[in-house]
Amino acid sequence: MGSLPDLTRSIHVRVLDASPADATRAATVCARLSGAVADPLVYSDPRQCLDALSDASADVLIIDIETAGGDEALARFAVRSPGAIIIATSSHGSVTQAMNAMRAGAHDFIAKPFTLDALMSKVQAQLDGRRPQLQPQSARRDTPAMRQMDPASRAPIGRFTGTSQLMTGVYNQIGRLAPSDAPVFITGESGTGKSLCAEAIHVLSGRAGNRFVSINCAGLSVERIDTELFGDGSEAYPGATAQAAGGTLFLDEVNELDLSLQAKLLLLLQDKGLAKPEDGAPSSLRIMCSSSRDPLAEVATGRLREDLYYRLNVLPVHLPPLRERREDILPLALEFLTRFAGEDRRSFRGFDADAEARLEAYAWPGNVRQLENTIRQIVVMNNGTAVTYDMLPHFIREASARARLGSDEARERRRPARGARPLAAIEPLWAQERRIIEDALDAFDGNIALAAAALEISPSTIYRKKQSWSERSAAM
């Protein structure tokens, strides 16, 4: 769920592959893409490629997983260039490899050897799917009245979608706050589309012609985040705060920032350089941020500075979870099905009645991101004109089976207890969490990033839990 490339300029493509033949083949795809495409840049060294991404943005990254250093290394490219479309390639093609690559941040996967047509189709589909459903930026900047029109009439905004009453309210809110330069604080559960919301605000603002820079504050070391945000002290890499000058800096999961970096961010917000100049030009930088947890609860626990919270929470936006807007589930599922079926050349046209009922009934704890990944998995693993119940992933079918037993269990609970369960048999919540997380780590050979993706939590959550277990053990 990434950024919207500016299709009013040339598309910039970068290729990372240690094989000269494969790199040349991947670069050749540029000549087949529609629209203006700049000459591709090819790298065989992942460090050089990462460094280059610090200096200039890319719209499309075609990355060989083995050259990058594996799925965990692939995630670093997603963090460094959050607005880029990432196509992962590998000579070890498998469904597991493809899913792992997409968990690491890739938008699609193609196994080697691949044809130019196959690669071109995947890249073009991603570009077409992320084309803004708005006027060109040059027109937008000269028509501020357009930003004040009823946002419901222009929904969906890019890939930030949903037509329910709750989402219409969000679109109205976006339309009102987009022209402002004040900070925005977006809250909502993981997978609700907070980064897409931030980008929609940027696209509809007077800053749309300048950069939208996104930094994921979770799962990286203090030193790494410090460098990403504020630079390394050299002119070669001034940091995201400088790269976003005149545009927007989006801090995803800002509550995950170390307190020392929160202090630096507070100083940045207090800096007069962010104030609007007298000539009426946009301020040097607009800051937006997000949190998947209640920010006031984070303030209460000391993980988020109170003074920073009130500086950031000038214009709050809350995104509702998918279970609270169930009328959006089937339209979103059909949108994803149509897109993925086109990319993978499948015949799917829709869902049968049973599959629709199960999709609507499921709670979707991972929200829109989980729904999107689920439909992607269905398309990859199956084919047909309609998605049936048997094609649904096990977790949805299992939830349906549990729901069928629910009424019987409820009746049983209403009966007088014949023997209460011993209190000692109840496992503490922290112990259940530990067992679940350790099982996930075992399944992924200790890879915290992949385990976190499977559990749909941030890597920093696992680090925090492991630390709390150590402290608990030391206290016993």
ZAMARGU-4260 file (C-alpha; in steps of 0.2 Angstrom, whole numbers, plus 5000, padded with zeros to 4 digits):
<rodrens>
0) 5000/5000/5000 | 5012/5013/4994 | 5014/5030/4987 | 5007/5037/4971 | 5021/5040/4958
5) 5020/5057/4950 | 5015/5052/4932 | 5017/5069/4925 | 5036/5067/4924 | 5048/5053/4918
10) 5047/5037/4928 | 5064/5033/4936 | 5068/5014/4937 | 5083/5006/4947 | 5088/4988/4945
15) 5099/4978/4958 | 5106/4962/4952 | 5123/4954/4953 | 5120/4945/4936 | 5124/4956/4922
20) 5113/4947/4910 | 5098/4947/4922 | 5101/4965/4926 | 5101/4970/4907 | 5085/4960/4904
25) 5076/4969/4919 | 5082/4986/4913 | 5076/4983/4895 | 5058/4983/4902 | 5059/5002/4903
30) 5058/5003/4884 | 5041/4994/4885 | 5032/5004/4898 | 5019/5017/4893 | 5023/5035/4896
35) 5040/5044/4898 | 5054/5033/4907 | 5071/5040/4911 | 5086/5029/4907 | 5087/5015/4920
40) 5101/5014/4933 | 5108/4997/4936 | 5118/4991/4952 | 5126/4975/4957 | 5131/4981/4975
45) 5116/4983/4987 | 5125/4996/4997 | 5128/5007/4982 | 5110/5005/4977 | 5104/5010/4995
50) 5116/5025/4996 | 5109/5031/4979 | 5092/5030/4985 | 5097/5042/4999 | 5102/5055/4986
55) 5087/5053/4974 | 5070/5045/4974 | 5065/5030/4962 | 5048/5026/4956 | 5052/5007/4952
60) 5064/4996/4960 | 5068/4979/4952 | 5078/4969/4965 | 5085/4952/4965 | 5082/4945/4983
65) 5099/4935/4983 | 5109/4951/4978 | 5100/4961/4991 | 5105/4949/5004 | 5088/4941/5008
70) 5071/4946/5013 | 5077/4955/5028 | 5088/4966/5017 | 5074/4968/5005 | 5064/4977/5019
75) 5078/4990/5020 | 5075/4995/5003 | 5056/4997/5007 | 5061/5008/5022 | 5073/5019/5012
80) 5062/5021/4997 | 5044/5020/5004 | 5036/5028/4988 | 5044/5016/4976 | 5035/5001/4968
85) 5046/4986/4972 | 5047/4971/4961 | 5057/4956/4969 | 5065/4943/4958 | 5073/4927/4963
90) 5080/4911/4955 | 5072/4901/4969 | 5054/4904/4964 | 5040/4897/4976 | 5024/4903/4984
95) 5033/4904/5000 | 5047/4915/4993 | 5034/4926/4985 | 5024/4929/5001 | 5040/4932/5011
100) 5045/4945/4998 | 5029/4954/4999 | 5029/4953/5018 | 5046/4962/5017 | 5039/4976/5007
105) 5039/4970/4989 | 5023/4974/4979 | 5025/4959/4967 | 5037/4945/4964 | 5043/4936/4948
110) 5053/4920/4947 | 5069/4919/4936 | 5070/4916/4922 | 5057/4928/4917 | 5051/4935/4900
115) 5052/4953/4896 | 5033/4953/4893 | 5030/4945/4910 | 5040/4958/4920 | 5033/4973/4910
120) 5016/4967/4913 | 5019/4967/4932 | 5028/4984/4932 | 5014/4992/4921 | 5000/4985/4931
125) 5008/4992/4947 | 5010/5009/4939 | 4992/5009/4932 | 4985/5003/4948 | 4993/5018/4958
130) 4989/5031/4945 | 4980/5045/4955 | 4961/5047/4951 | 4963/5066/4951 | 4968/5080/4939
135) 4986/5082/4935 | 4996/5091/4948 | 4999/5106/4937 | 4980/5108/4937 | 4978/5105/4955
140) 4990/5118/4961 | 4980/5132/4951 | 4963/5126/4957 | 4962/5128/4976 | 4943/5127/4975
145) 4944/5109/4969 | 4951/5105/4986 | 4936/5112/4994 | 4923/5102/4984 | 4913/5087/4992
150) 4927/5074/4994 | 4914/5060/4993 | 4913/5065/4974 | 4931/5061/4972 | 4932/5046/4982
155) 4942/5035/4981 | 4958/5045/4982 | 4971/5035/4973 | 4971/5019/4982 | 4964/5026/4998
160) 4947/5018/4996 | 4930/5015/5003 | 4912/5022/5000 | 4904/5018/5017 | 4897/5033/5028
165) 4912/5032/5040 | 4924/5033/5025 | 4914/5048/5017 | 4917/5057/5034 | 4935/5054/5033
170) 4936/5061/5015 | 4926/5076/5021 | 4939/5079/5035 | 4954/5076/5023 | 4946/5090/5011
175) 4945/5102/5025 | 4962/5100/5032 | 4973/5097/5016 | 4975/5115/5012 | 4982/5119/5030
180) 5001/5118/5035 | 4997/5112/5052 | 5003/5095/5058 | 4991/5080/5056 | 4990/5065/5068
185) 4982/5050/5060 | 4977/5036/5071 | 4969/5019/5068 | 4973/5000/5069 | 4987/4992/5059
190) 4981/4990/5041 | 4968/5003/5040 | 4978/5014/5028 | 4986/5028/5038 | 5000/5030/5026
195) 4988/5031/5011 | 4978/5044/5021 | 4994/5054/5024 | 4998/5054/5005 | 4980/5058/5000
200) 4981/5074/5011 | 4998/5078/5003 | 4991/5075/4985 | 4977/5087/4989 | 4987/5101/4997
205) 4997/5115/4990 | 5013/5105/4992 | 5008/5091/4980 | 5022/5097/4968 | 5035/5094/4981
210) 5041/5078/4989 | 5031/5066/5001 | 5044/5058/5012 | 5039/5043/5023 | 5049/5036/5037
215) 5044/5020/5047 | 5049/5023/5065 | 5046/5005/5070 | 5059/4991/5071 | 5075/5002/5067
220) 5089/5006/5079 | 5090/5023/5087 | 5106/5027/5077 | 5097/5022/5060 | 5082/5032/5063
225) 5092/5047/5069 | 5102/5046/5052 | 5086/5044/5042 | 5078/5059/5050 | 5091/5071/5053
230) 5106/5065/5042 | 5123/5060/5045 | 5131/5077/5047 | 5137/5077/5029 | 5130/5086/5013
235) 5129/5069/5005 | 5114/5063/5016 | 5105/5078/5025 | 5091/5067/5031 | 5072/5066/5028
240) 5069/5083/5036 | 5079/5091/5023 | 5073/5080/5009 | 5055/5085/5013 | 5058/5104/5012
245) 5043/5112/5004 | 5034/5095/5005 | 5028/5083/5018 | 5037/5072/5031 | 5026/5058/5037
250) 5032/5048/5052 | 5023/5032/5053 | 5021/5025/5071 | 5029/5040/5078 | 5026/5033/5096
255) 5040/5020/5092 | 5053/5034/5092 | 5066/5034/5106 | 5063/5048/5118 | 5079/5056/5113
260) 5073/5057/5095 | 5056/5063/5101 | 5066/5078/5109 | 5075/5082/5093 | 5058/5081/5084
265) 5050/5093/5096 | 5065/5105/5093 | 5061/5104/5075 | 5043/5108/5077 | 5048/5123/5088
270) 5060/5129/5075 | 5055/5145/5067 | 5060/5138/5050 | 5043/5129/5050 | 5033/5145/5052
275) 5025/5152/5037 | 5036/5165/5029 | 5029/5183/5026 | 5028/5181/5007 | 5014/5168/5009
280) 5024/5153/5003 | 5022/5136/5011 | 5032/5133/5026 | 5048/5123/5024 | 5040/5107/5029
285) 5023/5100/5035 | 5024/5085/5047 | 5011/5072/5048 | 5012/5056/5059 | 5003/5041/5064
290) 5000/5028/5078 | 4992/5011/5078 | 4990/5013/5097 | 4980/5026/5107 | 4992/5040/5108
295) 4985/5046/5125 | 4988/5029/5132 | 5006/5030/5125 | 5008/5047/5134 | 5001/5040/5150
300) 5014/5026/5150 | 5029/5038/5145 | 5032/5031/5128 | 5026/5047/5120 | 5031/5064/5126
305) 5016/5074/5131 | 5023/5090/5124 | 5027/5082/5107 | 5009/5074/5106 | 5001/5091/5108
310) 5012/5099/5095 | 5008/5085/5083 | 4990/5082/5087 | 4984/5099/5079 | 4973/5091/5066
315) 4968/5073/5071 | 4961/5060/5059 | 4955/5043/5065 | 4953/5029/5053 | 4939/5016/5057
320) 4944/4997/5057 | 4936/4987/5043 | 4925/4977/5055 | 4916/4994/5058 | 4913/4997/5040
325) 4908/4980/5033 | 4899/4987/5018 | 4916/4991/5011 | 4923/4973/5013 | 4915/4966/4996
330) 4919/4982/4985 | 4937/4982/4992 | 4938/4963/4989 | 4932/4964/4971 | 4944/4979/4968
335) 4958/4968/4974 | 4952/4953/4964 | 4951/4963/4948 | 4968/4970/4950 | 4977/4954/4955
340) 4968/4943/4942 | 4973/4955/4928 | 4991/4955/4934 | 4992/4936/4935 | 4981/4933/4920
345) 4968/4924/4930 | 4949/4922/4925 | 4941/4928/4941 | 4926/4939/4939 | 4919/4939/4957
350) 4914/4929/4972 | 4901/4916/4974 | 4887/4919/4988 | 4895/4908/5001 | 4912/4916/4999
355) 4905/4933/5000 | 4896/4929/5016 | 4912/4922/5024 | 4922/4937/5019 | 4909/4949/5026
360) 4907/4939/5042 | 4926/4938/5046 | 4933/4951/5058 | 4948/4956/5048 | 4960/4960/5063
365) 4973/4966/5050 | 4960/4977/5041 | 4962/4982/5023 | 4980/4976/5022 | 4975/4959/5028
370) 4960/4959/5015 | 4972/4964/5001 | 4985/4951/5005 | 4971/4937/5007 | 4964/4941/4990
375) 4982/4941/4983 | 4985/4924/4990 | 4968/4917/4983 | 4973/4923/4966 | 4990/4916/4966
380) 4985/4899/4972 | 4969/4897/4962 | 4960/4900/4946 | 4942/4900/4940 | 4928/4913/4936
385) 4922/4915/4954 | 4931/4913/4971 | 4922/4899/4981 | 4922/4894/4999 | 4935/4881/4996
390) 4947/4894/4989 | 4946/4904/5005 | 4961/4903/5017 | 4960/4891/5031 | 4959/4905/5044
395) 4943/4912/5037 | 4935/4894/5035 | 4941/4890/5053 | 4933/4906/5059 | 4916/4902/5050
400) 4917/4885/5058 | 4919/4892/5076 | 4905/4904/5072 | 4893/4890/5068 | 4897/4882/5085
405) 4895/4899/5094 | 4877/4897/5097 | 4879/4880/5105 | 4893/4886/5116 | 4882/4901/5121
410) 4868/4889/5127 | 4881/4879/5136 | 4887/4894/5145 | 4870/4898/5151 | 4868/4881/5159
415) 4873/4879/5177 | 4891/4875/5179 | 4894/4856/5183 | 4912/4860/5188 | 4921/4876/5187
420) 4938/4876/5178 | 4952/4877/5191 | 4959/4894/5193 | 4977/4887/5191 | 4973/4880/5174
425) 4970/4897/5167 | 4986/4903/5158 | 4991/4922/5161 | 4989/4933/5146 | 5008/4937/5146
430) 5012/4919/5145 | 5000/4916/5130 | 5008/4931/5121 | 5025/4923/5124 | 5020/4906/5118
435) 5012/4913/5102 | 5027/4925/5098 | 5040/4911/5101 | 5030/4899/5090 | 5030/4912/5076
440) 5049/4915/5079 | 5052/4896/5078 | 5042/4895/5062 | 5053/4908/5054 | 5070/4902/5061
445) 5071/4917/5073 | 5068/4930/5059 | 5059/4944/5069 | 5054/4954/5054 | 5045/4939/5046
450) 5037/4934/5063 | 5031/4951/5066 | 5023/4952/5048 | 5015/4935/5051 | 5008/4941/5068
455) 5003/4958/5060 | 5012/4967/5073 | 5028/4978/5072 | 5045/4971/5075 | 5048/4983/5089
460) 5033/4975/5098 | 5042/4958/5098 | 5058/4967/5105 | 5048/4975/5118 | 5040/4959/5124
465) 5056/4949/5124 | 5064/4963/5135 | 5049/4962/5147 | 5050/4943/5148 | 5069/4945/5153
470) 5064/4958/5166 | 5051/4946/5173 | 5063/4931/5174 | 5076/4942/5182 | 5063/4947/5195
475) 5057/4930/5199
</rodrens>
